[in-house]
Amino acid sequence: MAQTVLVIGGAGYIGAHAVRDLQASGHDVVVFDNLSTGHRAAVSAPLVVGDIRDEAALNRVFEQYQICAVMHFAALAIVGESVRDPMSTYHNNVSGTLVLLRAMQRAGVDKLVFSSTCAVYGAPQYLPLDEQHPCNPVSPYGSSKHMIEVVLRDLERACGVRSVCFRYFNAAGAHPDGSIGESHEPETHLIPSALEVVLGRRSQFKVFGTDFDTRDGTCLRDYVHVCDLATAHRQALDYLKAGGVGGVWNLGTESGCTVLEVLQSVARVTGVEVAWEPSGRREGDAPGLLAGATAARSTFGWEPAFRDIDAIVDTAWRWMQNKRY
């Protein structure tokens, strides 16, 4: 029987792209997802519908398939919701991951690629943010991810479960063929929200803060294409299979765009100016977040294929015009 990669949260935005990338490189894949935020139509592999906190359901998957490694994307990931309801965030993101890790240990699976976040850093003390930057998350979401990073470090020391934790910056874009992409309800991410204005699905775009210490007063962020994230996960899997030691790595382009620069890109790609209005700063928003991703390049040979913001927006635009789900 061929060995299979189990993708937890493989019906979600980043998970679905990782599944597609794994399949294109010849891997067998099975998806485990509760479909609370993911989409059945995004899944291109066998799908087991289940909750990460259900250990019996996970045990059945490990018994049915010959799992060689796990990629874990399932999380409650909206920062504002985590602040309003921290218990749900910790129950899903922390307790759920501990259940998954117990099921992995029971099945003898010792390789994990974990979806973490740059939110573990909190307010930047310097830019670009490298992996040595202190971790001081300011939201339950960021805290939940950092807790699991610590758990995974301890597990490797204690029992040899090796993990690659990827601290994403701002995931963006869609599959270049337009078949899968970002679809959240409500949509909170900048690029699809701006494209919804272009398509007439929302009336205006709010810019949260215009007085930051950046080149135009709006927040600066590092946008990394979702397919580049998927590539990194596959490369991390190869690294672990070759005996690589676990740890944490940033994933970003090491360059950034302000909110207004992204809106200008949307106008260039679509030919439509995005109407926007200024609004107050959101609590916890840093003026700038930029990745230092030298370690990912040197460890995995990872190199983002999408560095130009117009190229990223163009893939999102192709998806948004003909969303399948």
N, C-alpha and C positions, 0 to 999 in steps of 0.2 A: 504494500500500500504506500502511495506517495505521501511524503510528509507535508503537512498543511500549516499555514500561518493563520492563527485565529485573530481576527480584527474586531476588537470590542468597540462599538460605536461606529461600525463601518457603513451605516446608513446616513451618517452625518456629513457635513460639508467637507472637512479635511479627510475624514475616514474613507469616504467614497472615492476620493481621488487616490488615496493610498492603495485601496483595493484594486483600482484600475491599473495603477502602475505595477503592482505586484503581479497581476495577471499578465500584463504585457511582457514582463521579464520571465515568465514561465512558472511562476509559483502557483500552487493550489491554495485556495483561500476559502475560509468559512467566516461569515459575519455573524456577530452576536449583538443585538440591538433591541432596545425596548420600544423604539419608534416614537418616543415622546417628543423628540425634536428632529429626528432623522426621517428619511422618506424611503418607503419600500421601492419606489421607482428608481431610486439612485443606486440600488444594489445590483451588482453584476455577478454575484457569487451566491452559493447556497446561504440562505438566511435562517438563523434561529432567532425567533422573537423571545426575548427574555430580559430580565432585569439583572444588572451586575450584582445586586445585593442578594440574589437568589443562588446560594451555593449549590443546591441540589441541581438546578438547571445548568450551572456551569460544569459541575461534575459529569453530567450526562454528555455534554459537548466533548469534554476531554476523553470520555470513554468511547464515544462514537467515532471520533476522528483521531488520526495520528498527528497530534499537534507538536510541532517542533519549536515554535516561538509564538509570542503574543505581541500584538500592537494594541495599545490602549488609548483610545480617544474619548471614551464616554465621560462626560462631565456636565454639570450645571455651570455654565460659563459666562453668564451675564453678571457683570460686576455689581451693578445697582441692585439686582435681585438678591445677590449674596449678602449685601449690606442689610436689606430689608428682612431677609429670612435666612440668617446664617445656619440655622439648624438643618434646613433642607440641603444646603450646600455641603455641609460637613457629612451629613448622613450619606449622600450620594457619592461625593468625590473622595472622601476619606474612608468611611466604613465600606463602601462598595469596592474600593480598590483593595482593602484588606481581605475581603471575601474572595476576590479574584486571586490574590496572591496565595491564599490558603488552597484554593482549587488547583493552582499551578503546582504548588509543592506536592500535593497529593498525587498529581499526575506525573511528577518528575520533570516538569518543564522549567528550564532555568534561564530562558532568554526573554527579555521584555524590552520593547521600545515604548517609552511613556511620553505622552503629550503633556508637557508642562507649559510654562508661560513666563514672559518677561515681567509679569505682575509680581513675581516673587521678589523683585528688587525693591519695589516701593519707589519713593522719591529719589531720583538720580543724584548721586554725589559728584559724578563726572560723566562725560560722554566721550566716545561711545562706551556703552555698558559692556564690560567683559565679564567672564564667568567668575572673576575674583571680586567683583563688586559686592559689598555687603547685601544680604537679603533682609529686607525689613518691609514685608508686604503690608499694604494699607487697607486691604479688603479681605473678607472671608474667602473669596475665590482665590486670591493670591496665596493666602495662608494655607488653604487646603492643598494646593499644589506643592507648596514648599514642604508641608508635613510629609507628603508621600515621597518627595525626593530624599528626605532624611530616613524614612522607613526603608527605601530601596538601598541606600548606602549601607545601612545596618544589616540588611538581609544578605548583601553580597559578602560582607565580612563574616557573618555567622554561618551561612549555609550555601554560599556559592551561586545564588540567584543573581545573574548579571543583567544590568539594565543600562540603557541609554536614555537619559532624560533630555528632551529637547525643549528649550525655552524659546517659544515662538515670539516673534514680534507681531506685526499686524498682517494676518493672513488675508489675502485678497485675490481677485481674479476668478477664473473658471477654466474648465478644460477647453483647450483651443478648438475642439470640434463642436463645442456648444451643447454637448449631450448631458453634462452634469455641471452643477454650479451651486451658488449660494442661495438658500431659500429658507429664511427665518421668519417667524411670526411672533412678535413684531420684528421688523428689520431694524437693527441698531447700528450696523456697520456703515462707514462713511460712503464707500463707493456705490454699493447697491442702493443706498438711500438717495444719493444724488441722482442715480439713474432712474429711480422711481419718479423723481420730479420731472425729468426729461420725458418720461413716458406718460405723464399726467396722472400717475397713481397717488401722488401726494402733491399738495399745493405749493409748498415752500420748504426750503432747507434751512435749518437753524445752525448757526455757527456758534459753538459754546466757547466764548472767550475770544476777544479780539485785541487784548492788551498784554499778551504774553511777551516775554523777552525772546522773540524769534524774528526772522527777517520781515514778516508782514503782520506780526501780532497774533497769529493763530497757531494752534498746536502743531508741532513737527513730529511726524511719525515715520517709522521704517516699514514700508509695505513690501511683503515677501509673497511671491506668487504661490498659490496652493499646490501647483504641480511641482514646484521646487521643493516644497515641504515634503511632498510624497516621495520624491527622489531621495531626499535625505533619509527618510525612514527605511527605504529599501537598502541604502548603503549602510545604515546602522545595523540592519539585520545581517548583512554580509560580514560586517565587522565582528558582531557577536558570534556568528557561526565560526569565524576564524580564530576565536578565543580571546577577542578583545575585552579589555577591562572596562567596567562600567563607569559612569560619571555623568556630568551635566555639560551640555553644549548649547550655545545660542544659535538661532537660525534667523538671519536677517540679511539685507542687502548691503548694510553698512553705509547707506545713504538714506536721505529722508525727504519727504515732501510735507509742506504745510497744508492745512485744510484748504486754503484758498488756491494753492497750487494744484491740488487734486481736482477742485472744481473747474479750474482752467483746463486741465487735461480732459475732463469729461466733456467740456465744450468743444475741444479740438476733435475728439473722437466722434462725437455725436452730431456736431454742427449746431447744437442748441446750448445757449447760455443757461446756467442754472440759477434761478432766482433764490436768493438767500437773505436771511435777516440775522442780525447779531443777537446773541442771547448771553446770559451770564455764564461764568465759568461753572463747570461741574466740579463737585467736591472730589479732590484727589487727583485731578488731571495735572500731569506734569507738563511744563512747557515743551520739552522735547524728549523723545525716546529714540535712541539709535543703537543698533546692535554692533558689538564687536564680534565678528564671526570667524576670526582667523583660525580658531581651534577646530571648527567643523571642517574647514577647508583642509587643514593639515592632517586631521585624523581620518576623515572619510573620503577626501578628494571631492568634497561637495562644492559645486559652483553654481550659483543661481543663473538659470537661463534667461529669466525675465528680470532685467534691471531697470528698464525704462518704464516710467509710470504710464505712458500712453499705451505701451504694449500690454500692461496689466489691465488697464481699464478697457482696452479693446476686447479682451477675452470675456470680461464681465458683461460688456455691452452685447456681445453675440448671444450670451446665455440669457440675459434679461429680456431680450426682444422676443424669445420663443421658449420661455420656461416650460419644462415638462411637468414640473411638480412644485 
